[in-house]
Amino acid sequence: MGKTYRIKDIAEMSGVSTGTVDRILHNRGKVSEEAQKKVEKVLKEIDYHPNLIARSLALKKNYHFITLIPSFAKGEYWDKLCEGIDKAEQELFSYNVEVERMCFNQYDKSSFDELIPRIEEADCQGVVIATPFRDSVIKLASRLDQLQIPYVLI
């Protein structure tokens, strides 16, 4: 794995201020064409890629995900899936990730359909969907596409 470069390192290598590098990396404000070229040259030389985890921590952004799975009893099939979701949530807790669980009756399509408006109104960054209801999930997926909310089907 390559070296991690800080804004300060890039500024020194480019011969510009840290503020200039910050403005270029985050598209904040105007910089001279000369400074832009110097920084871009260094970024290319070091094959710079932003640290998205550090950026998300610095922004203190909260990430809200929804899981839509059938209700279950301990030991049933969906219990294992829920254990995985719980583990992921614990591992991502420091990155301000929150998971909201929505459950429905896997034998009652209307219980799934009743959750669709709640998901549409939720301010979330992604949805995990596990359902046998084909028509309903197509409707939900279409709506999530319109809202530009990513989703995954299980």
Secondary structure, 3 states (H helix, E strand, C coil): CCCCCCHHHHHHHHCCCHHHHHHHHCCCCCCCHHHHHHHHHHHHHCCCCCCHHHHHHHHCCCEEEEEEEECCCCCCHHHHHHHHHHHHHHHHHHHCEEEEEEEECCCCHHHHHCCHHHHHHCCCCEEEECCCCHHHHHHHHHHHHHHCCCEEEC
